[in-house]
Amino acid sequence: MANFVLRLPATSCRSFSISASSNGAAPGNDIGKSQNGGPVILELPLNKIRRPLLRTRANDPNKVQELMDSIKQIGLQVPIDVLEVDGVYYGFSGCHRYEAHQRLGLPTIRCKVRRGTKETLRHHLR
């Protein structure tokens, strides 16, 4: 990690410290916590993810099978997107990856979790 100190002219009496890391993560960031309120990557149990739009369309069985083969070989490469509202997780995307995990009997799935309000949830349900 690199630290830089910007010194302004003596008449200003102000200094600023800027920190950066090579991986783009905020310095001192804890696993599973986001300092800026952005998404975090978590491994969540499948049974803790509600899928309110489950009946809106059927998954392509060929795509699910391809994902199952890939997940068995190299694991899940892209986490599914999950919205957390008041401690409840809602999945609106990643349906094929979710089903592939279910059919493989895997208990958890890696998720990119972002927090939202009930209004955000209502917007996704429209």
Secondary structure, DSSP 4 states (H G I P E B T S, - for coil): -EEEEEE--TTT--EEEEEE-TTSPPTTPPTT--TTS--EEEEEEGGGEE-TTGGG----HHHHHHHHHHHHHH--SSPEEEEEETTEEEE-S-HHHHHHHHHHT-SEEEEEEEE--HHHHHHHH-
